[in-house]
Amino acid sequence: MELLVTILVILHFVGLSYLLGAFLLQIKDIIKGKGRVVRGMLDGAYTQLVTGLALTGIYSAGLVEDEEVNNTKIAVKLSVLIVITVLAIVFRKREVAPSWVLWTIGGLTLLNVVLAVAW
């Protein structure tokens, strides 16, 4: 089970990197008002959602010893990720997304990192 958890954590970080990297890559365009919701944002959000749910399930089931789930933390992080995902889905088809959407996606992604580390 430890190997599966390790793989899922790595994939969770890959999803984070994909989501945050897609945002950071186009900051200049966002500032110019020409930013887009790119596929990497949506793929990163989906990756984080699937791996996060899988990790929560494994820990909640008690399959890993000495690990407890903070359900409040998970609920907050999931809520933030749902907002990110909805924004990415709604504005994905637009040629140019409003800057506030992209800043919100980037800010909420960073918020999820802070929650994961500091809480």
BAMARLO-621868 format. One record per residue: x, y, z of N, C-alpha, C in turn; residue in one letter. Coordinates in steps of 0.2 Angstrom, whole numbers, plus 2048, in hexadecimal, padded with zeros to 3 digits. Layout:
N
XYZXYZXYZA ...
This chain:
119
8047FA800800800800804806800M 80A80680380F80C80481180E7FDE 8128097F881480B7F180E80E7EEL 80880C7EF80380F7EB8028167EEL 8028177F480281E7F78078237F5V 80D8207F48138247F28128267EAT 80F8217E680E8237DF8088287DFI 8038277E37FE82C7E38008337E5L 8048347EA80783A7EC80B83D7E7V 80F8397E481383C7DE80E83F7D9I 80983B7D780483D7D28018437D4L 7FF8447DA7FC84A7DD8008507DCH 80784F7DE80B8557DC80C8567D5F 80C8517D180C8537C98068577C7V 8008557CA7FA8597C97FB8607CBG 7FD8617D17FF8687D380386B7CFL 8098687CD80E86B7C880B86D7C2S 8078697BF80386A7B97FE8707B9Y 7FB8707BF7F68767C07F987C7C1L 7FE87D7C58018837C78068857C1L 8098807BE80E8827B880A8857B3G 8048827B18008857AC7FE88C7ADA 7FD88E7B47FB8957B58028997B5F 8078977B880D89B7B881089C7B1L 80F8977AD8128987A680F89E7A2L 8098A07A48068A57A08048AB7A4Q 8088AC7A98078B27AD8088B97A8I 80C8B97A480D8BF7A08078C079BK 8048BB7997FE8BB7957F88BD799D 7F88BB79F7F28BD7A47F38C47A5I 7F98C77A77FA8CE7A87F78D27A2I 7F98D079C7F78D37967EF8D2794K 7EC8CE7987E58CD7977E38C8792G 7E88C47907E88BF78B7E98B778DK 7E88B67937E98B07967E38AB795G 7E58A57957E08A07937E089A799R 7DA8977997DA89179D7DC88B799V 7E288979A7E58847967E487D799V 7E58787957E38717967E786F79DR 7ED87179E7F186F7A37EE8717AAG 7EA8767AA7E68787B07E18737B2M 7DD8717AD7D886C7AE7DB8657AFL 7E08637AB7E385D7AD7E685C7B4D 7E98627B67EC8627BC7E78617C2G 7E28657C17DC8657C67D985E7C6A 7D885B7C07D58547C07DA84F7C4Y 7E08507C27E584B7C57E584C7CDT 7E58527CF7E58537D67DF8517D9Q 7D98517D67D384F7D97D38477D9L 7D58447D47D583D7D57DA83A7DAV 7E083C7DA7E583A7DE7E383C7E5T 7E18427E67DF8447ED7D98407F0G 7D483E7EC7CF83A7EE7D18337F0L 7D68307EC7D982A7ED7DD8297F3A 7E182F7F47E582F7FA7E082F801L 7DB8348007D78348067D382E807T 7D182A8027CE8248037D281F806G 7D981E8047DE81A8077DF81B80EI 7E08228107E18238177DB82381BY 7D58248197CF82481C7CD81C81ES 7CF8188197CE81181A7D380E81FA 7D88118217DD80F8267E280A823G 7E380A81D7E78068197EF80881AL 7F080E81D7F781081F7F7811826V 7FB80E8297FC80F8317FE816833E 7FC8188397FE81E83C7FC824837D 7F78248337F582A82F7EE82B831E 7EC8318327E58338337E383982EE 7DD83982D7DB83E8287D784482BV 7D984982A7D685082C7D1851827N 7CA84F8297C58508247C3857822N 7C485C8277C38638267C8865821T 7CE8648227D386681D7D2863816K 7D085D8157CE85A80F7C885D80CI 7C385F8107BD86280D7BF86980BA 7C386D80E7C587380C7C9873805V 7CE86E8057D286E7FF7CE86B7F9K 7C98677FB7C58647F57C186A7F3L 7BE86E7F77BA8747F57BE8797F1S 7C487A7F37C887F7EF7C987B7E8V 7CB8757E87CC8727E17C68727DDL 7C08717E07BA8717DC7B98787D9I 7BA87D7DC7BA8847D97BF8847D3V 7C58827D47CA8827CF7C787F7C9I 7C58797CA7C38747C47BD8777C1T 7B887A7C47B287D7C17B48837BDV 7B98877C07BB88D7BC7BF88B7B6L 7C38867B67C68837B07C18817ABA 7BC87D7AD7B887A7A97B38807A5I 7B18847A97AD88A7A77B088E7A2V 7B78907A37BA89479F7BF89179AF 7BF88B79A7C48877957C388878ER 7BD88978C7BB88A7857BC891782K 7BD8967877BE89D7847C589E782R 7C58A277C7CC8A47797D08A777EE 7CD8AC7827D18B07877CC8B078DV 7CF8AE7937CB8AD7997CC8B479DA 7C78B67A17C88BC7A57CE8BB7AAP 7D28C07AB7D88C07AF7D68BD7B6S 7D08C07B87CF8BE7BF7CE8B67C0W 7CC8B37BB7CB8AB7BB7D28A87BCV 7D78AA7B87DD8A77B87E18A97BFL 7E08AF7C17E38B17C87E08AD7CDW 7DA8AC7CD7D68A87D27D88A07D1T 7D989E7CC7DC8977CB7E38967CEI 7E789B7CC7EE89B7CF7EE89C7D6G 7EA8A17D97EA8A27E07E789C7E4G 7E28997E27DF8937E57E388D7E5L 7E788D7E07EC8877DF7F18887E5T 7F488E7E57F88907EA7F588F7F1L 7EF8917F27EC8907F97EC8897FAL 7EA8847F67EA87D7F77F187A7F9N 7F687D7F67FD87B7F87FE87D800V 7FC8848017FD8868087F988280DV 7F388080B7EF87C8107F2875811L 7F587280B7F886C80C7FE86C811A 80287181080887181480787481BV 80387981C80387D8227FD87A827A 7F88768247F38748287F486D82BW 
